[in-house]
Amino acid sequence: MEKPVLIGVVPEAIAIGPKDQVAWYSATGNLKIEFDPNRCPFSSNVYQAPPGVRLLSGTPRPGSKPGSYKYRIAIEDTVIARGEVILRES
């Protein structure tokens, strides 16, 4: 019997509305999510958590403009992927 293994970031891009939030999770290592400090829709541009702890972005800041916001994903301080949050209008 085959058992699927997910490697990487699923999905690479996610669309959210003004009342949604993003959740990230890593079971294998310290996780760090980092948005550009000058281009981030959330109250913080850096999120960190130890293995097994779910990170929540919180809802977008009021006044955040709809559009694409890219970020880096690192495990144990090694960038492993890049992701994208697409903020939709309400």
C-alpha positions as a LaTeX table, in Angstrom:
\begin{tabular}{lrrr}
\hline
Residue & $x$ (\AA) & $y$ (\AA) & $z$ (\AA) \\
\hline
Met1 & 0.00 & 0.00 & 0.00 \\
Glu2 & 1.28 & 3.48 & $-0.87$ \\
Lys3 & 1.37 & 6.30 & 1.68 \\
Pro4 & 1.53 & 9.86 & 0.31 \\
Val5 & 4.26 & 12.22 & 1.50 \\
Leu6 & 3.88 & 15.99 & 1.08 \\
Ile7 & 7.11 & 17.89 & 0.53 \\
Gly8 & 7.33 & 21.62 & 0.11 \\
Val9 & 4.57 & 24.19 & 0.43 \\
Val10 & 0.96 & 23.28 & $-0.23$ \\
Pro11 & $-0.48$ & 25.51 & $-1.58$ \\
Glu12 & 2.19 & 27.90 & $-2.86$ \\
Ala13 & $-0.34$ & 30.74 & $-3.05$ \\
Ile14 & $-3.50$ & 31.31 & $-1.05$ \\
Ala15 & $-6.27$ & 33.88 & $-1.52$ \\
Ile16 & $-7.85$ & 35.38 & 1.57 \\
Gly17 & $-10.46$ & 38.02 & 2.33 \\
Pro18 & $-10.29$ & 40.83 & 4.89 \\
Lys19 & $-11.68$ & 38.60 & 7.69 \\
Asp20 & $-9.56$ & 35.51 & 6.93 \\
Gln21 & $-6.19$ & 34.51 & 8.28 \\
Val22 & $-3.41$ & 32.18 & 7.16 \\
Ala23 & $-2.14$ & 29.18 & 9.16 \\
Trp24 & 1.33 & 27.67 & 8.72 \\
Tyr25 & 2.61 & 24.47 & 10.32 \\
Ser26 & 5.82 & 22.46 & 10.45 \\
Ala27 & 6.15 & 19.18 & 12.31 \\
Thr28 & 9.89 & 18.84 & 11.64 \\
Gly29 & 11.70 & 22.00 & 12.63 \\
Asn30 & 11.58 & 25.59 & 13.84 \\
Leu31 & 9.44 & 27.50 & 11.36 \\
Lys32 & 9.94 & 31.11 & 10.29 \\
Ile33 & 7.67 & 33.05 & 7.93 \\
Glu34 & 9.01 & 36.41 & 6.76 \\
Phe35 & 7.24 & 39.04 & 4.65 \\
Asp36 & 8.92 & 42.18 & 3.29 \\
Pro37 & 8.63 & 44.70 & 6.18 \\
Asn38 & 7.48 & 47.39 & 3.73 \\
Arg39 & 4.92 & 45.17 & 2.04 \\
Cys40 & 2.98 & 43.03 & 4.51 \\
Pro41 & $-0.81$ & 42.96 & 5.04 \\
Phe42 & $-0.56$ & 41.70 & 8.64 \\
Ser43 & 0.39 & 43.37 & 11.92 \\
Ser44 & 3.74 & 41.54 & 11.96 \\
Asn45 & 6.02 & 40.71 & 9.05 \\
Val46 & 7.84 & 37.87 & 10.88 \\
Tyr47 & 6.26 & 34.79 & 12.46 \\
Gln48 & 8.18 & 32.04 & 14.27 \\
Ala49 & 7.20 & 28.79 & 15.99 \\
Pro50 & 8.84 & 25.59 & 17.23 \\
Pro51 & 7.98 & 22.24 & 15.62 \\
Gly52 & 4.36 & 21.18 & 16.01 \\
Val53 & 2.98 & 24.65 & 16.76 \\
Arg54 & 0.57 & 26.24 & 14.28 \\
Leu55 & 1.30 & 29.85 & 13.30 \\
Leu56 & $-1.67$ & 32.14 & 12.64 \\
Ser57 & $-1.27$ & 35.42 & 10.76 \\
Gly58 & $-4.28$ & 37.14 & 12.24 \\
Thr59 & $-6.62$ & 39.04 & 9.95 \\
Pro60 & $-5.16$ & 41.64 & 7.57 \\
Arg61 & $-4.60$ & 45.11 & 8.99 \\
Pro62 & $-7.44$ & 47.55 & 8.28 \\
Gly63 & $-6.55$ & 49.54 & 5.18 \\
Ser64 & $-4.38$ & 46.81 & 3.62 \\
Lys65 & $-4.67$ & 47.04 & $-0.13$ \\
Pro66 & $-5.87$ & 44.05 & $-2.15$ \\
Gly67 & $-3.00$ & 42.43 & $-4.02$ \\
Ser68 & $-0.19$ & 39.92 & $-3.84$ \\
Tyr69 & 2.12 & 39.66 & $-0.82$ \\
Lys70 & 5.11 & 37.33 & $-1.07$ \\
Tyr71 & 6.99 & 35.75 & 1.79 \\
Arg72 & 9.87 & 33.36 & 2.59 \\
Ile73 & 9.52 & 30.13 & 4.51 \\
Ala74 & 12.48 & 28.88 & 6.53 \\
Ile75 & 12.95 & 25.77 & 8.64 \\
Glu76 & 15.88 & 25.83 & 11.04 \\
Asp77 & 16.92 & 29.19 & 9.49 \\
Thr78 & 17.26 & 27.70 & 5.99 \\
Val79 & 14.91 & 29.15 & 3.38 \\
Ile80 & 13.09 & 26.19 & 1.85 \\
Ala81 & 10.38 & 27.89 & $-0.22$ \\
Arg82 & 8.55 & 31.05 & $-1.07$ \\
Gly83 & 4.84 & 31.60 & $-0.75$ \\
Glu84 & 2.25 & 34.17 & $-1.67$ \\
Val85 & $-0.85$ & 35.57 & 0.04 \\
Ile86 & $-3.35$ & 37.15 & $-2.32$ \\
Leu87 & $-5.57$ & 39.60 & $-0.46$ \\
Arg88 & $-8.98$ & 39.98 & $-2.10$ \\
Glu89 & $-11.40$ & 42.83 & $-1.68$ \\
Ser90 & $-14.29$ & 42.17 & 0.68 \\
\hline
\end{tabular}
